[in-house]
Amino acid sequence: MGLRFLFVRSPARNMKMISAHVKEIHGFQYFTGNHPEIRSQNRSKRRPVEFGNKVWASSLRLIGHLQKAPFELRERRVLEIGCGWGLLGVYLAKVFDCEVTCSDFDDNVLPIVELHAQLNKVTVQTQKASFLDLSQESLDGYDIILGAEVCYSEAAAVELMGLIEKAVHDRVKDILIVDPGRPDFEDCCQWAQGQFHAKVHELPGTANGKVTKLLHIRGGAL
Ligand SMILES: C[S@@+](CC[C@H](N)C(=O)[O-])C[C@H]1O[C@@H](n2cnc3c(N)ncnc32)[C@H](O)[C@@H]1O
């Protein structure tokens, strides 16, 4: 057996190709990197500068979890942080009629979020903001904050923990961060479990042989 078989990516469950540039998962559509507009942006000066250049596998795993409606999702006010192409936010707007803001400190990703909103015939707000930029007052407007693969460095983890602290002391009910288990994410999970009502779940399936972990923090300090 060649190495090719060991490292093959396991396709997300229930994902199907709709056309050469569009995939569908759980009733929601998203573009591949081959979509002409995305490809041309990725080759221009407007290309994403900080890893927001593709759909990261954990976001698809989290969509698989959310489609089971593990807690109240309908018509919630949602903030997606480090949104990249905005799949989580656009999915929740489409399937659960959520009122969504997709935010990222790299504004080059925001036109791609708009493309996904148009593809799925929903409206989402977009916002250029770092985790640090998000004030306690602005977080007060949300029921749910979620992000995929946003805790990949010490700097990101420190900013993320600051944001979580502001959010749980406010009215945000659920914070969900999903990741394939990077060390900085593991540190963040350990910290959150010592501070808040926080649990870490393993989501079904693997991506590139890695288990996807979900940190779920419920509002209100211990
Ligand atoms: C690995 S990508 C993941 C993108 C998307 N969540 C996904 O799963 O496809 C990380 C994203 O987080 C954004 N990001 C990283 N650190 C950030 C910060 N401190 N504040 C806001 N956005 C950040 C990056 O610009 C990038 O779009």
The ligand as an SDF file (V2000), in Angstrom:
LIG
                    3D

 27 29  0  0  0  0  0  0  0  0999 V2000
   -7.3070   28.8300    9.3540 C   0  0  0  0  0  0  0  0  0  0  0  0
   -8.3540   30.1170    8.7900 S   0  0  0  0  0  0  0  0  0  0  0  0
   -9.9670   29.4320    9.0840 C   0  0  0  0  0  0  0  0  0  0  0  0
  -11.0290   30.1060    8.2500 C   0  0  0  0  0  0  0  0  0  0  0  0
  -12.4510   29.5720    8.4530 C   0  0  0  0  0  0  0  0  0  0  0  0
  -12.8660   29.7270    9.8210 N   0  0  0  0  0  0  0  0  0  0  0  0
  -12.5700   28.1160    8.0230 C   0  0  0  0  0  0  0  0  0  0  0  0
  -12.6490   27.2440    8.8990 O   0  0  0  0  0  0  0  0  0  0  0  0
  -12.5720   27.8300    6.8250 O   0  0  0  0  0  0  0  0  0  0  0  0
   -8.1930   31.3050   10.1210 C   0  0  0  0  0  0  0  0  0  0  0  0
   -8.9890   32.5860    9.8870 C   0  0  0  0  0  0  0  0  0  0  0  0
   -8.9890   33.3450   11.0980 O   0  0  0  0  0  0  0  0  0  0  0  0
   -8.6570   34.6980   10.7920 C   0  0  0  0  0  0  0  0  0  0  0  0
   -7.9910   35.2300   11.9990 N   0  0  0  0  0  0  0  0  0  0  0  0
   -6.8530   34.7800   12.5680 C   0  0  0  0  0  0  0  0  0  0  0  0
   -6.5500   35.4580   13.6770 N   0  0  0  0  0  0  0  0  0  0  0  0
   -7.5200   36.3900   13.8170 C   0  0  0  0  0  0  0  0  0  0  0  0
   -7.7650   37.4230   14.7810 C   0  0  0  0  0  0  0  0  0  0  0  0
   -6.9330   37.6200   15.8030 N   0  0  0  0  0  0  0  0  0  0  0  0
   -8.8640   38.1840   14.6390 N   0  0  0  0  0  0  0  0  0  0  0  0
   -9.7180   37.9830   13.5920 C   0  0  0  0  0  0  0  0  0  0  0  0
   -9.5340   37.0320   12.6450 N   0  0  0  0  0  0  0  0  0  0  0  0
   -8.4490   36.2380   12.7570 C   0  0  0  0  0  0  0  0  0  0  0  0
   -7.7620   34.6160    9.5590 C   0  0  0  0  0  0  0  0  0  0  0  0
   -7.7640   35.8200    8.8120 O   0  0  0  0  0  0  0  0  0  0  0  0
   -8.4060   33.4630    8.7850 C   0  0  0  0  0  0  0  0  0  0  0  0
   -9.4370   33.8810    7.9220 O   0  0  0  0  0  0  0  0  0  0  0  0
  1  2  1  0
  2  3  1  0
  2 10  1  0
  3  4  1  0
  4  5  1  0
  5  6  1  0
  5  7  1  0
  7  8  2  0
  7  9  1  0
 10 11  1  0
 11 12  1  0
 11 26  1  0
 12 13  1  0
 13 14  1  0
 13 24  1  0
 14 15  1  0
 14 23  1  0
 15 16  2  0
 16 17  1  0
 17 18  1  0
 17 23  2  0
 18 19  1  0
 18 20  2  0
 20 21  1  0
 21 22  2  0
 22 23  1  0
 24 25  1  0
 24 26  1  0
 26 27  1  0
M  CHG  2   2   1   9  -1
M  END
$$$$
